[in-house]
Amino acid sequence: MDAQDTAPPRTSLLERHDRGDVMAAACPSRAILSHMTSRWGVLVMVALAEDTHRFSALRRRIGGISERMLAQTLKDLEGDRLVHRHALDTVPPHVEYSLTPLGREAAAHLEALTGWIEDNLPRISGTDSDLS
Amino acid sequence: MDAQDTAPPRTSLLERHDRGDVMAAACPSRAILSHMTSRWGVLVMVALAEDTHRFSALRRRIGGISERMLAQTLKDLEGDRLVHRHALDTVPPHVEYSLTPLGREAAAHLEALTGWIEDNLPRISGTDSDLS
């Protein structure tokens, strides 16, 4: 009788494996990846890596984001424990957003990625003669 | 007369700056970021970082991707000089996809990101007691 026979018949993908697998369509890592790499998810994470921001400051920092998309993106990232929403007990209410310790780890990878794109834009766009 | 006065009056955002700025809505880095972090862009880059693949092998490797989305994603990444399409002169035709040197640099950041998500899935999903 091997290990397969003694395994519980119904377990989630996460319980069955030690780690996620983004190549597997059913793996929950796909949803996290999707939130972190959504059109606005990356930029919100990178902006919060710079500093804690109020909603209005985040909106000014990230060119082109709508109020609705910023609210939805923050909600998704909060659900993934990457962003912390801190409501100060003031009149009028003052809400600040910051990265959680987990979010800071994640944001470091996103900053490396966006920094690479910013630095290498001439090579990617073909406006640099030193092509790869 | 300073440098500002001698600058040509109409230059692209890229020409006016030494590097891109993903926070600026009009910066061309936004389109590159969008291709690299699209739902399938990340996974195609990471799969090609593992090995050169034929279209059909890529489709098998990336769970859930449709033929249409894989073709579009490869086309976008090829346009950004990140992916190289190599058509071998055989009957039937044999087409392989690989990362360009530029693509390998980019993929390293995406692999770091997906690896982090895979490793930290229990913490993000809240199935681990050691919460951040």
Chai-1 contact restraints between the chains, C-beta under 6 A:
chainA,res_idxA,chainB,res_idxB,connection_type,confidence,min_distance_angstrom,max_distance_angstrom,comment,restraint_id
A,R19,B,E118,contact,1.0,0.0,6.0,A-B,restraint_1
A,R19,B,D119,contact,1.0,0.0,6.0,A-B,restraint_2
A,G20,B,E118,contact,1.0,0.0,6.0,A-B,restraint_3
A,G20,B,L121,contact,1.0,0.0,6.0,A-B,restraint_4
A,V22,B,T114,contact,1.0,0.0,6.0,A-B,restraint_5
A,M23,B,I62,contact,1.0,0.0,6.0,A-B,restraint_6
A,M23,B,G63,contact,1.0,0.0,6.0,A-B,restraint_7
A,A24,B,G63,contact,1.0,0.0,6.0,A-B,restraint_8
A,A25,B,G63,contact,1.0,0.0,6.0,A-B,restraint_9
A,A25,B,G64,contact,1.0,0.0,6.0,A-B,restraint_10
A,P28,B,S125,contact,1.0,0.0,6.0,A-B,restraint_11
A,S29,B,I117,contact,1.0,0.0,6.0,A-B,restraint_12
A,S29,B,E118,contact,1.0,0.0,6.0,A-B,restraint_13
A,S29,B,L121,contact,1.0,0.0,6.0,A-B,restraint_14
A,I32,B,I117,contact,1.0,0.0,6.0,A-B,restraint_15
A,I32,B,I124,contact,1.0,0.0,6.0,A-B,restraint_16
A,L33,B,I117,contact,1.0,0.0,6.0,A-B,restraint_17
A,T37,B,T37,contact,1.0,0.0,6.0,A-B,restraint_18
A,T37,B,V42,contact,1.0,0.0,6.0,A-B,restraint_19
A,V42,B,T37,contact,1.0,0.0,6.0,A-B,restraint_20
A,I62,B,M23,contact,1.0,0.0,6.0,A-B,restraint_21
A,G63,B,M23,contact,1.0,0.0,6.0,A-B,restraint_22
A,G63,B,A24,contact,1.0,0.0,6.0,A-B,restraint_23
A,G63,B,A25,contact,1.0,0.0,6.0,A-B,restraint_24
A,G64,B,A25,contact,1.0,0.0,6.0,A-B,restraint_25
A,D80,B,I124,contact,1.0,0.0,6.0,A-B,restraint_26
A,R81,B,I124,contact,1.0,0.0,6.0,A-B,restraint_27
A,T100,B,S132,contact,1.0,0.0,6.0,A-B,restraint_28
A,P101,B,S132,contact,1.0,0.0,6.0,A-B,restraint_29
A,L102,B,R123,contact,1.0,0.0,6.0,A-B,restraint_30
A,L102,B,S132,contact,1.0,0.0,6.0,A-B,restraint_31
A,H109,B,A112,contact,1.0,0.0,6.0,A-B,restraint_32
A,H109,B,L113,contact,1.0,0.0,6.0,A-B,restraint_33
A,H109,B,W116,contact,1.0,0.0,6.0,A-B,restraint_34
A,A112,B,H109,contact,1.0,0.0,6.0,A-B,restraint_35
A,L113,B,H109,contact,1.0,0.0,6.0,A-B,restraint_36
A,T114,B,V22,contact,1.0,0.0,6.0,A-B,restraint_37
A,W116,B,H109,contact,1.0,0.0,6.0,A-B,restraint_38
A,I117,B,S29,contact,1.0,0.0,6.0,A-B,restraint_39
A,I117,B,I32,contact,1.0,0.0,6.0,A-B,restraint_40
A,I117,B,L33,contact,1.0,0.0,6.0,A-B,restraint_41
A,E118,B,R19,contact,1.0,0.0,6.0,A-B,restraint_42
A,E118,B,G20,contact,1.0,0.0,6.0,A-B,restraint_43
A,E118,B,S29,contact,1.0,0.0,6.0,A-B,restraint_44
A,D119,B,R19,contact,1.0,0.0,6.0,A-B,restraint_45
A,L121,B,G20,contact,1.0,0.0,6.0,A-B,restraint_46
A,L121,B,S29,contact,1.0,0.0,6.0,A-B,restraint_47
A,R123,B,L102,contact,1.0,0.0,6.0,A-B,restraint_48
A,I124,B,I32,contact,1.0,0.0,6.0,A-B,restraint_49
A,I124,B,D80,contact,1.0,0.0,6.0,A-B,restraint_50
A,I124,B,R81,contact,1.0,0.0,6.0,A-B,restraint_51
A,S125,B,P28,contact,1.0,0.0,6.0,A-B,restraint_52
A,S132,B,T100,contact,1.0,0.0,6.0,A-B,restraint_53
A,S132,B,P101,contact,1.0,0.0,6.0,A-B,restraint_54
A,S132,B,L102,contact,1.0,0.0,6.0,A-B,restraint_55
